[in-house]
Amino acid sequence: MQLLDFEKPAAELERELEKLRAKAAAQNIDMSGEISMMEAKLAETRARIYENLTPWQRVQIARHTNRPFMLDYLSLAFTEFQELHGDRHIGDDASMPGGFARLGDHRVVVIGHQKGRDTKENLKRNFGCAHPEGYRKAIRLMRLAEKFKLPVITLIDTPGAFPGIGAEERNIAEAIAYNLREMMLLKVPVIAVVLGEGGSGGALGIGVANRVIMLENAYYSVISPEGCAAILWKHRKHAPEAAEAMKLVAPDLIKLGLIDEAIPEPSGGAHHDHKATAGAFRDVVLRHLDELAKMSPEQLQEDRYRKFRNFGDWDGKA
């Protein structure tokens, strides 16, 4: 599994713990005391690391290749997923799966970005960077949700929309802009959850929602830290400084009023425990679905409009 630099102290203790367990099993001796002490030390070290993460470290966790992706949540938190394909204009975009599903007692339409864990899957999923047809498929499914009065749940995990020549030829900017307008007008509840990376218009193209939620170690920003560093400092090596200045992680975005809630991750981050992360995701999203279900279509539209109109409001007292 990919090991991040700041995780190495915990990884070393984990290896020592495995050696103790293997020795106890191989020699059939009782080492429960030593194992318990090592387990406690590992838990303490992991807690210390993850309670004091810098924004740049959170960005690194958000990009971890073993972090649960959209389809992992569909298998762990949702049931009865039925994928729908195609935008009815160009074709299907495998980087933006979507379809009908059930979350608890709620029938929903779920749409999101899907990355890959190896070269073959990344080529199929285009590294989670959707084409114009992905965004057109997304709005088609949202309209289908509106027709059947079903809530929409979008799962954001992308460094940005695909910037290639083909995407430009097929009007990627227009596709995203069209989604921004049409999502604002939807008459059903919309919940957007940032699972890992929430980059630029690629994220916002499915992010106009009544509730915007983030995983604890995700990030949500108009540009990547590397992109910001290249513009302001003329070198990518200043990405950690850019991440600090950009206020792109959940604690900062909550203070700024740009997201509604952060979903806590298990000790060691979501990449260490997919099942626990999916359980926390499910509980938080269900709570917001229950709250939004009490609103009329007109109230949902007004709630969404006011939410985004209030962004950037400044009283000068801070």
N, C-alpha and C positions, 0 to 999 in steps of 0.2 A: 504493500500500500504506500502511496505517496506520503513522504514524511516531511513536514515543514520544519524549518530550522529551530523555531522556538518550541517545537514539540519534542525535541531530542532528549531532554532530561527525563520526561515521562516515558519515552520509548525505551530508554536504557533500563529504567526501573521495571518496566513491563517484561523485558527480556530476562532480567534477573529473577522475576517472579515465576516465569515459565520454567526456568532452570530448576528452581526450588521444587516446583510441582512435579517436574519430570524425575528429579532425584528421589523424591518421596515415593513416587509410584514405582520406580525401577528397583529401589532397595527395600521397598515395603517397610518404611520407617515413618514414625509420626513426626512430622515437621509442621504441625498445624500452628504452633506458636510463632515460628519464624515466618510462615506464610501469611498469617494474620497481620504481623507487624509490617511486612512488605506491602501488603494490600492497603493498609492504612497510609503508609508513606506515599504510595502511588496515588491514592485518592487526594491526599493533601497537596502533592506536587501538581497534579492535574488541575485542582481547584485554584491554586495560586496562579498558575499560568493563565487560565481562562477567565479569571476575575480581573485581570489587569492587561487585557489585550489592547494594543494600539489600533487605530483605524486601519493602518496598512496590514496588520496581522489579520484583522477581520476580512479584509479584501482577499487575502491569500486563502483563508478558510472558505470564503464564498466561491472560490474557483477550484476547490479541491475536487479531484476526479472521482473520489469515492463518496462525495456528497449525494444525498438522494435527489434524483431528478424527477421531472413531472410524472413519468410513467411509474416510478417507484411509489409516489404518493397515490396514484390511481389504483395500484394493487394493494397498498397497505391501509389506506384511509377510506377509499371509495369502494363501492360495489356496483355490479351490473353495468360496467362501462361498455358502451357500444360506439366504436369510432365511426365518424362520418368523414368522407373524403371530398376534396376538390372545391374549387372556388367558382365553378360554372363559367369561367372565362378562359383560363390558361391551363390549369392542371392542379395537381395536389402538391402540397409542400410538407415533406416529412419532418421538417423542423418545427412545425406548428400543428401537433395533433389536437383533435377535439372531438367531442361527441356527447351523447347522453350518459348520465351516470346517476348514482344515488349516494347521498351522504347522509347517514343516519336515516331519518324519516323523510328527508327532502329529496325529491327528484330534481336534478339540476342539469345544466349544460356546462361542461368544463372544457376550457381551451388553454393552451399554454405552449411555452417553448420547451423543446426537448434537445438536450445535448447527447453526445456519445462518450463512451469510456475508452474506446480504442479507435484506431485509425479507420477501420471499416465503418463503424457506426457513426463516427464523426463526419465522414464523407456523406453518408446517407442523411444525417440530420443537419448537415452544413454548419457544424459547431454551434448549433443553437441560434444561428443568425437567419431569420426568416426572410423570404423573398416577398415581393408584392402579393403573389397569390396566397401566401400564408395569412397576410392581414385581411385579404378579401374573403378567404375562407372563414376567418374568425368572425367578421361582421355578418357573414351569411348565417353562421350558427347562432350568433346572438339574436338575429331577427327571428330565427326559428324558435329560440327560447321565448322570445316575446310573444310569438304566435300562440304558444302552448302555455304561457304564463308561468314559465320556469325561471328560477334564479340563475344568474350567470356567475361562474367562478373562473377567474383567469389566474394562471400560474406563471409568473414572470421569472425567467432565468436566461438572460441573453447579454452578451457584451454589446449588442447593438444590431440593428437591421443590416442585412447583407449589402455591402457597398459596391458590388461588382457592376460591370457595364450592363449585363443583362437586366439586373434589377433596376438600373437607371432607365434603360430603354422601356421597361414595363411600368415605369412611374411609381417607384417605391415611396417617394415623398408624398405624392398625391394619395396613395393607398393609406398611409399612416394618418395624414391630415383628415381624410374622409372618415376614418375610424374615430378620431377624436371628436368630430362633430356628431356622428351617429350614436356613439356610446353615451354622450351627454343626453340624448333624447330618449333612451330606452326607458320603457315603462315597467321594468322588472328590477328586482334587487341585483346589484353588481358588486362582487367582492373580488379585489385583486390582492394576490399574495406574492411577494417577492421571495423566491426560494433561495436564490444565490446571487447572481449578478442581475442588476437592474440598470442596464446601460442605455442612455440616450433615448431617442424617439422609438427605437426598437422595443423598449420596455413600455413607454407611454402609449404606444399603439394599441395595447390591450389593457391599459392601466387607468382609464377614466372610470372610476368606481365610487360607489357610496362609501365603501370602507377599503382603505389601503393598509395592508398588514405586511409585516416583514418578519422573516426568521431572524433570530437574535444576531447571527453572524453573516447576514446578507448585506449588500450595499445597493444604493439607489441614487443615481447621479446622471447629470446631463452629459458627462464625459468620463472616461476612465482616468484614474490617477496618472497613468503613463502619458495619456494624451494631454492632460493639463500640464504635466511637468515639461513635456516637449514644447508646449506653447510659451509658458511663463519662464522656465529655467533653461530652455533650449537643450534639455537632456533628460532622458527617461530615468536616470539614476536618482532624480529628485522625487520620484513617485511617492515615497513614504511621507515627505513633507506636503506634497499635494493632497494626499489622502487626509492628512490632519486638517489642512486648511479648508477643504471642500465640504466638511460636515456631511458625509455621505453614508454614515452608518446609523443603525436604528436609534441609539440613545440621543444622538444629535437631532435626527429628523423628528423624533417625538417632541423634543423641546421647541423645535421650529414650527410644529403643528402640521407637518407635511405627511405624516402617517398617523394612523389611529392606534396601533398597538404593535408590540414586538412579541413574537412567539418564542418562549424560552427553549433553548436547546439542551440536550443532556450533557453531562460532564464530558469534556473532551470534544464537543462539537457534534453536529448532525452526522458527520462522516463516520463517527464511532458507533452510532446506534440509530439505524434507520427506523426501526419499529417504534422506539420511544418518541422520536421526532414526529413521525406520522400521527401518533396518538395525540401529542400536544397540538399539532396542526388541526386535527379533526375537532378537538374540543373547542378551540378558539373560533374556528370558522362556523361551527354549528351555533355557537352563542350569538354571533353576529347575524347569521341567517335568521334565527328566531326573532331577533330585534327588528330586522328589516321587513320580515313577513307581516308585521303589524301596520306597515305604512301603505297608503293608497298609491296608485301609479303617479298621481300628481305630486304627492309628498316625496316620493322617491326621486322624481325629476328635480324638484326644488332643492332637496337635500344635496344632491350631486352638484347642482349648479352653485349653490352657496359654498360648498366645500372648496371648489376650485377658484371661485371668485375671491375667497378670503386668503388665498396664498399670496404671500408678499405683503400682507397688511402690516403696517408698522406704526406703533404708537409713540415711539421715541423715548419710552420710559425705561427700557432695558439697560 
